[in-house]
Amino acid sequence: MALARLPIELLDDICSHLCPSDLAALCRTSSLFCPIAQRILYRHLNLSSANHNLSVVVTLSNKPCIARVVHTLRITVEPTVHLFRLFYIALSDALSAMSGLTSLHISLDAHVNPSWVLTPRTRPIIYPRLLTFSSSFPFDAHVTGFLERTPALERLELDTAPVSGTAVLPKLSHAAIPRLVHFMGSCQAVKVIVPGRPLESIHIHDGDLSEDEVACLAQSTGHIAVLGVITSALLVPFLKSLARHLPYLVYLRLMAPFHVSLKPSDDVRCPILTRTC
């Protein structure tokens, strides 16, 4: 039987047993196997400056048909590596074609903060299958614009650097990210992300969560079971506020600085309080 007459599922299974170098060779030598090999070769990508494979971004930018087969993308650029703006433009164009993404992790130079790569240069694109998104980007308008186009997102992790006190928090429609259950980010971002969404796990590693802001966490439509926060509030009233607003809390990681009002005899030894039930 000729290979061309075999079911596509069988050809796909044959190619799935090949190593990346063999798949690349197959793409160059067989027009029959080329689309199948490309689909497997580019399905899960781990690109980094350490692996010296960032040039794949240019390939994806130039060939949207390949970018559409990418399911998971992890791209990491070390802080010591300086890239030209053309690279970020190529990354933006590549992301604009990755409609099949299920997981996206981006870690780029925080000093440059090219969060604009999330904003398509031409027509908007929806990511209907994206479940996980983590990035080194702070909470800004480019990030919220991206979140508006991720209806299935369940896990979101952003840079925990606080938003400038003079900066206006970006807006996010109430209909965005309706399935979000896990969030990690800044204290200011929580005020926009949490209300009206089914959060179950929240981690805030910056800022200073007050008793009044605990009420904001209670605006989640889900049962928050896991919480990690930093606070300088008095611990006993703060814990009472947590118990009142978050009755379903199972795991708490609370980082709190020592208060100058504490007496030496007070039984406070560690600035990290963890409770599990």
C-alpha positions as CSV (number, residue, x, y, z in Angstrom):
1,M,0.0,0.0,0.0
2,A,1.3,3.5,-0.9
3,L,2.1,5.8,2.0
4,A,-0.2,8.4,0.5
5,R,-3.1,6.1,0.9
6,L,-2.6,5.5,4.6
7,P,-4.9,7.2,7.1
8,I,-3.6,10.5,8.4
9,E,-3.9,9.2,12.0
10,L,-1.5,6.4,11.2
11,L,1.0,8.7,9.6
12,D,0.8,11.0,12.6
13,D,1.5,8.1,14.9
14,I,4.5,7.1,12.9
15,C,6.0,10.6,13.1
16,S,5.2,10.9,16.8
17,H,8.0,8.4,17.5
18,L,10.7,10.5,15.8
19,C,13.2,12.8,17.5
20,P,13.1,16.5,16.7
21,S,16.2,16.3,14.3
22,D,14.5,13.5,12.3
23,L,11.3,15.5,12.1
24,A,13.2,18.5,10.8
25,A,14.8,16.3,8.2
26,L,11.5,14.8,7.2
27,C,10.0,18.3,6.7
28,R,12.8,19.1,4.2
29,T,12.7,15.8,2.3
30,S,9.0,14.7,2.1
31,S,6.1,16.8,0.9
32,L,3.7,14.1,2.2
33,F,5.1,14.1,5.7
34,C,6.1,17.8,5.9
35,P,2.8,19.1,7.4
36,I,2.5,16.2,9.8
37,A,6.1,16.5,11.0
38,Q,5.7,20.3,11.3
39,R,2.6,19.8,13.4
40,I,4.5,17.6,15.9
41,L,7.7,19.5,15.8
42,Y,6.1,22.9,16.6
43,R,3.3,21.6,18.9
44,H,5.3,22.2,22.1
45,L,8.0,24.8,22.1
46,N,10.5,25.8,24.8
47,L,12.5,28.8,23.4
48,S,15.2,30.6,25.3
49,S,18.3,32.6,24.9
50,A,20.1,29.8,26.8
51,N,19.0,27.2,24.3
52,H,20.0,29.4,21.4
53,N,16.7,28.8,19.6
54,L,15.0,32.2,19.7
55,S,15.2,32.3,15.9
56,V,12.2,30.0,15.8
57,V,10.1,33.1,16.6
58,V,11.1,34.6,13.2
59,T,10.0,31.3,11.5
60,L,6.6,31.4,13.2
61,S,6.2,35.1,12.3
62,N,6.9,34.4,8.6
63,K,4.8,31.3,8.5
64,P,1.5,31.7,10.3
65,C,0.3,28.3,9.1
66,I,3.0,26.8,11.4
67,A,2.3,29.2,14.3
68,R,-1.3,27.9,14.3
69,V,-0.2,24.4,15.2
70,V,1.6,25.6,18.4
71,H,-0.2,24.4,21.6
72,T,2.2,25.3,24.3
73,L,4.8,28.1,24.2
74,R,7.5,28.9,26.8
75,I,9.8,31.7,25.8
76,T,12.5,33.0,28.2
77,V,15.0,35.7,27.5
78,E,17.7,36.2,30.2
79,P,18.0,39.8,31.6
80,T,21.6,40.0,30.3
81,V,20.4,39.4,26.7
82,H,19.5,42.5,24.7
83,L,17.3,42.0,21.7
84,F,16.4,44.3,18.8
85,R,12.9,45.7,18.5
86,L,12.4,43.6,15.3
87,F,12.5,40.4,17.5
88,Y,9.6,41.7,19.6
89,I,7.7,42.6,16.5
90,A,8.2,39.1,15.2
91,L,7.0,37.7,18.5
92,S,3.9,39.9,18.3
93,D,3.1,38.7,14.8
94,A,3.7,35.0,15.8
95,L,1.4,35.3,18.8
96,S,-1.2,36.8,16.6
97,A,-1.4,33.6,14.6
98,M,-1.3,31.1,17.5
99,S,-5.0,30.5,17.8
100,G,-4.5,26.9,19.1
101,L,-2.5,27.9,22.2
102,T,-3.4,26.1,25.4
103,S,-0.5,27.3,27.6
104,L,1.6,30.4,27.2
105,H,4.6,31.4,29.4
106,I,6.6,34.6,28.5
107,S,9.6,35.9,30.5
108,L,11.2,38.9,28.9
109,D,13.5,41.7,30.0
110,A,11.5,43.5,32.8
111,H,13.4,46.8,32.1
112,V,12.1,46.9,28.5
113,N,8.6,45.6,29.4
114,P,7.5,44.8,25.9
115,S,4.0,43.9,27.0
116,W,2.8,45.4,23.7
117,V,3.7,42.1,22.0
118,L,0.3,40.8,23.4
119,T,-1.5,43.4,21.3
120,P,-2.0,42.3,17.6
121,R,-0.7,44.8,15.1
122,T,-3.5,43.9,12.6
123,R,-6.8,42.2,13.5
124,P,-7.6,40.9,17.0
125,I,-7.3,37.2,17.6
126,I,-9.2,35.0,20.1
127,Y,-7.5,32.3,22.1
128,P,-10.4,29.9,22.7
129,R,-8.3,27.1,24.1
130,L,-5.8,29.0,26.3
131,L,-6.0,27.7,29.8
132,T,-2.7,28.9,31.4
133,F,-1.0,32.3,30.9
134,S,2.0,33.4,32.9
135,S,4.4,36.3,32.1
136,S,6.9,38.8,33.5
137,F,4.6,41.6,32.4
138,P,3.1,44.0,34.9
139,F,-0.6,44.6,35.1
140,D,-1.2,47.1,32.3
141,A,-3.6,47.8,29.4
142,H,-1.8,45.4,27.0
143,V,-2.3,42.6,29.5
144,T,-6.0,43.3,30.1
145,G,-6.6,43.6,26.3
146,F,-5.1,40.1,25.9
147,L,-7.2,38.7,28.8
148,E,-10.3,40.0,27.0
149,R,-9.6,37.5,24.3
150,T,-9.0,34.4,26.5
151,P,-12.5,33.1,27.4
152,A,-11.3,29.7,28.7
153,L,-8.4,30.9,30.9
154,E,-8.1,29.2,34.2
155,R,-4.6,30.1,35.6
156,L,-3.1,33.6,35.4
157,E,0.3,34.6,36.8
158,L,1.7,38.1,36.3
159,D,4.7,40.1,37.5
160,T,4.1,40.9,41.2
161,A,5.7,44.4,41.0
162,P,3.2,46.9,42.3
163,V,1.6,49.3,39.9
164,S,2.7,52.9,40.3
165,G,0.6,54.8,42.9
166,T,-0.1,57.5,40.3
167,A,-1.0,55.1,37.5
168,V,-4.6,54.4,36.7
169,L,-5.5,50.7,36.9
170,P,-6.4,49.3,33.5
171,K,-10.0,48.3,32.9
172,L,-11.2,44.7,32.4
173,S,-14.8,43.9,31.4
174,H,-16.9,41.8,33.7
175,A,-17.3,39.2,31.0
176,A,-13.6,38.6,30.6
177,I,-11.9,35.4,31.9
178,P,-15.1,33.9,33.4
179,R,-13.4,30.6,34.3
180,L,-10.4,32.0,36.2
181,V,-9.6,29.9,39.3
182,H,-5.9,30.7,40.1
183,F,-4.3,34.1,40.2
184,M,-0.8,35.4,41.1
185,G,0.1,39.0,40.8
186,S,0.2,42.4,42.4
187,C,-2.1,43.7,45.2
188,Q,-3.5,46.3,42.8
189,A,-4.3,43.8,40.1
190,V,-6.4,41.8,42.5
191,K,-8.9,44.6,42.8
192,V,-9.6,44.3,39.1
193,I,-9.2,40.5,38.6
194,V,-11.0,39.0,41.6
195,P,-14.5,40.5,41.7
196,G,-17.1,38.5,39.9
197,R,-14.7,35.6,39.0
198,P,-14.6,32.0,40.4
199,L,-11.2,32.3,42.1
200,E,-10.1,29.4,44.3
201,S,-6.4,30.2,44.7
202,I,-4.8,33.7,45.1
203,H,-1.2,34.6,45.7
204,I,-0.1,38.2,46.3
205,H,3.6,38.7,46.8
206,D,3.8,42.5,47.0
207,G,2.0,45.4,48.5
208,D,0.2,45.5,51.8
209,L,-3.2,43.8,52.1
210,S,-5.4,45.7,54.5
211,E,-8.5,44.4,56.3
212,D,-10.7,46.5,54.0
213,E,-9.1,44.9,50.9
214,V,-9.9,41.4,52.3
215,A,-13.5,42.3,51.5
216,C,-12.5,42.6,47.8
217,L,-11.3,39.0,47.9
218,A,-14.7,38.0,49.1
219,Q,-16.2,39.4,45.9
220,S,-15.0,36.2,44.1
221,T,-17.8,34.0,43.0
222,G,-15.8,30.9,43.9
223,H,-14.7,29.5,47.2
224,I,-11.2,30.8,47.9
225,A,-9.4,27.9,49.5
226,V,-5.7,28.9,49.1
227,L,-4.4,32.4,49.9
228,G,-0.9,33.9,50.1
229,V,-0.6,37.5,51.1
230,I,1.6,40.2,52.8
231,T,0.2,42.5,55.4
232,S,1.4,45.0,58.0
233,A,-2.0,45.0,59.7
234,L,-2.3,43.7,63.3
235,L,-2.5,40.0,62.9
236,V,-5.4,39.1,65.2
237,P,-7.9,41.5,63.6
238,F,-6.6,40.7,60.2
239,L,-7.1,36.9,60.8
240,K,-10.6,37.6,62.1
241,S,-11.4,39.5,58.9
242,L,-10.1,36.6,56.8
243,A,-12.3,34.2,58.8
244,R,-15.3,36.4,58.3
245,H,-14.9,37.1,54.6
246,L,-13.2,33.8,53.4
247,P,-14.9,31.0,55.4
248,Y,-13.8,28.3,52.9
249,L,-10.1,29.0,53.4
250,V,-8.0,25.8,53.8
251,Y,-4.4,27.0,53.3
252,L,-3.0,30.4,54.4
253,R,0.5,31.7,53.9
254,L,0.7,35.0,55.6
255,M,3.9,37.1,55.5
256,A,3.9,40.0,58.1
257,P,6.6,42.2,59.4
258,F,7.1,42.5,63.1
259,H,5.2,45.4,64.7
260,V,7.2,47.8,66.9
261,S,4.3,47.6,69.4
262,L,5.0,44.0,70.2
263,K,6.5,43.3,73.6
264,P,9.6,41.0,73.8
265,S,7.4,38.5,75.7
266,D,4.9,38.3,72.9
267,D,4.9,34.8,71.4
268,V,5.8,35.9,67.9
269,R,8.9,34.2,66.5
270,C,8.5,33.9,62.7
271,P,7.2,36.5,60.2
272,I,5.6,33.7,58.1
273,L,2.4,32.1,59.4
274,T,1.1,29.1,57.7
275,R,-2.2,27.4,58.5
276,T,-3.5,24.1,57.0
277,C,-6.7,22.4,57.7
